[in-house]
Amino acid sequence: MKKKCSKCLKIKSIKLFNCRKDSKDGYNGKCKACIKKYCYKYKHSDKYTDQTLDLSLRKKYGINLDMYNEMLEKQNGVCAICGHPQPPQFFRLAVDHCHKTGKVRGLLCQSCNGMLGLAKDNIEVLAEAIEYLGRMVV
């Protein structure tokens, strides 16, 4: 099945569009690539102000921009797990939080945040992964 992107006007596979329940065909009008470009440009524009970020942090995590910056300073501007700074293609370090309690734990790079998410914050799974890696050392 194919669909025309309303932004780039290219006809693409339906797999390249996000689902959207409130649209006629069940898919977003813009392809994933165009949405990604828009989001990147927006986050790096003057429109994405500290005020916007502060509001987003308050809504999602119950912290404000000052609290975020304080955590970032305590972590010396790097990921709390791997110790690397945020890669330039991403805007900021991600706010890591417990999905059960909502409590903010720290700031992570996208890779470490994704790793915890894929493991579903399960300590046993992560411990098994560590043991596995230990067995694989040559």
N, C-alpha and C positions, 0 to 999 in steps of 0.2 A: 504494500500500500504506500502511496506517495502523497506528499502535501507540499504546498508552496509556502515558503517563509514570508511573512508580511514585512520583514525588515530587509533581508538581502535579496528577496524575490526569486530565490533559487528553488527548484523542485527537488525535494530530498525524501529519503526514506522516512516513514512515520516513526521509526526507532530513534531518529535524531531530534524528536520533539518531546517535551515533558508532557505528562498527563495533566489535564485540567478539567475537573468535573463540570464546571459551569459553562463550558464552551459547547457549541453544537456537535462537534465531532469528537469531543473528549480530549482534545490536545491543545496545547498552547499555540498561539498564532505565530510566534517567533521560534526559530530553531534553537537548540541548546547552545550552539556556537555564538549566535548573535546575542543571546541573553548573557553569556559569559563575558563577551566583549563589553556589553553595556555595563555590567556590574563592576568590571575592572575599571573602566573609565570613570564611573560614578564614584567609586571609593577613592580614586586618586584625583578627584576634582575638588574645587572649592565648595561645591554644594554639600560634600560630605564633611561637615564641620564637626568640631569638638562637641557642640551642642547635640548634633544628631547622634554621635557615638555615645554620648552620656545617656541620652534617652534610651537607646538600644540596650546598653548595659544594664540600666535600671529595670527595664521590662523583662529581659531574658534571665538575668542573674541576680538581681537585687543589689548590685553594686553600682557605684558611680565612677566617672572617669578619673577622679582623684584617687580612688581606691585601686583602680586598675593600674594607674601610673605608679602608685606606691608599691604594688606587688611587682611590677616590672623592674623598679629600682632595686628592691630586695633580691630579685633574681639576677641582677646585673644585666638586664636586657636580653637574657637568654632563656631557652626552654628549661623548665624545671627537671626534666628527665635526661635529655641528651646533652644539654649545655650548649647547644648551637643557637645562633641568632635566627630569627625568622627569615626564610629566604625572601628575596626581593619581589618575587611574583605574588606574594601574599601581603595583605595590608598590615596585619598585626599578629602577635601571638594569640592563639585561641584561649578563651577562658575555659579551663577544665572544671567540671562540676559533677557531683554525684547525682545521677538521675533519680535515685530513690529519695534523697533528702533535699536536693537542690543546693547543697552547700558547695561553695566555690573552694577548689583545692589549690589552684595555681594557674600558671600560664604555660601553655605548651605550643611547640611548633605543630604544624599541620600533620606531619608524619607521626609524631608521638601521640597526638590527640586521636588520630585515626586508629592507631594500634590499640589504644585502650578501648575505643568504641567497638572495634571489631571483636575484641576479647570480651565485650560486654562487662567491663570492669571486674571480671571474674579472676580472683587471685589464683585459684587453682589452675586455670587455663594458662595464665602467665607463668606460673611456677613450672608447669609441664613444658612450656616453650623454652624456658631457661634450661631445664634438664635436658631437653632434646638438643639444644644448641651445644651444651657441654659434651654430650656424647659424640657430636659430629666434629669436634675439634681434631684436626689431623696433625 
